[in-house]
Amino acid sequence: MGEIAEMMLNGFYCEQCGCLIDGEETGYPRLCEDCAEEERPHKRKRNRKKAKRK
């Protein structure tokens, strides 16, 4: 296995895009902030109408 692939599996680089995450090896593959944000489902913002008070 290549050195970069090994570093991705150890969590040094993002497993999806290959960027440096934080310089620490965690021992498991992980995603950078940008890739993790793309993976999360976006919450819908609800437009709640305020009741008019008289």
ZALUM-761267 format. One record per atom (N, C-alpha, C, O): residue in three letters; x, y, z. Coordinates in steps of 0.1 Angstrom, whole numbers, plus 5000, padded with zeros to 4 digits. Example, Ala and Ser with C-alpha at 12.3 -4.5 7.8 and 13.67 -1.06 7.14 Angstrom:
BEGIN
ALA513249435078ALA512349555078ALA513249675078ALA514249675085SER512849785071SER513749895071SER512950005079SER513450115080
END
This chain:
BEGIN
MET500949885000MET500050005000MET500950125000MET502050125006GLY500450234994GLY501250354993GLY501250435006GLY500350415015GLU502150525007GLU502350595020GLU501150695022GLU500650705033ILE500650755011ILE499450845013ILE498250765016ILE497450815025ALA498050655010ALA496850565013ALA496850525028ALA495850525035GLU498050495033GLU498250455047GLU497850565056GLU497250545066MET498350685052MET498050805061MET496550835060MET496050885070MET495850815049MET494350835049MET493650735058MET492750765065LEU494150605058LEU493550505067LEU493850535082LEU493050495090ASN494950605085ASN495250635098ASN494650775103ASN494750805115GLY493950845094GLY493250965098GLY494051095097GLY493651195101PHE495251085091PHE496151195090PHE495651285079PHE495651415080TYR495151225068TYR494551295056TYR493051265055TYR492651155060CYS492251355050CYS490851325047CYS490651205038CYS491351195028GLU489751115041GLU489550995033GLU488951025020GLU488950945011GLN488251145019GLN487551175006GLN488351264997GLN488451224985CYS488951365002CYS489651464993CYS491151464994CYS491851504986GLY491651405005GLY493051395007GLY493751515013GLY494951515013CYS493051605019CYS493651725025CYS494151685039CYS493651595045LEU495051765044LEU495651745057LEU494551795067LEU494051905066ILE494251715077ILE493151755086ILE493651835098ILE493351955098ASP494451785107ASP494951865118ASP496351815122ASP496851865132GLY496951725115GLY498251685118GLY498351565128GLY499451525132GLU497251515133GLU497251405142GLU496751285136GLU495751285128GLU497351165139GLU496851035134GLU495950975144GLU496350955156THR494650955141THR493750895151THR493650745150THR493250685160GLY494150685139GLY494050545138GLY492850495131GLY492750375129TYR492050585126TYR490850545118TYR490650655107TYR490950765109PRO490050615096PRO489750715085PRO488750815090PRO487850785097ARG488950945086ARG487951045089ARG487851155078ARG488651145069LEU486951245079LEU486651345069LEU487051485075LEU487051505087CYS487551565065CYS487851705069CYS486451775071CYS485451725069GLU486551905076GLU485251975079GLU484451995067GLU483251985067ASP485052025055ASP484252055043ASP483551925038ASP482451935035CYS484251815038CYS483651695033CYS482651645043CYS481551585039ALA482851665056ALA481851625066ALA480551705065ALA479451655066GLU480751835061GLU479551925060GLU478751875048GLU477551885048GLU479351835037GLU478651785025GLU477951655028GLU476951635022GLU478451575037GLU477751445040GLU476551465049GLU475651385048ARG476451575057ARG475351595066ARG474151645058ARG474251725049PRO472951585061PRO471751645055PRO471451775060PRO471651805072HIS471051865052HIS470752005056HIS469352015062HIS468451955056LYS469252085072LYS467952105079LYS467252215071LYS467752315068ARG465952195070ARG465152295063ARG464752395073ARG464352375085LYS464852525069LYS464352635078LYS462852655075LYS462452665064ARG462152655086ARG460752675085ARG460352825087ARG460952895095ASN459452865078ASN459053005079ASN457753005088ASN456652965084ARG457953045100ARG456853045110ARG456353185110ARG457053285112LYS455053195107LYS454353325108LYS453953355122LYS453453275129LYS454253485126LYS453853525139LYS452453565139LYS451953625130ALA451753525150ALA450353565151ALA450253715154ALA450953765162LYS449353785147LYS449153925150LYS448353945162LYS447353885164ARG448854025171ARG448154065183ARG447454195182ARG447954285175LYS446254195187LYS445454325187LYS445354385200LYS444754485201
END
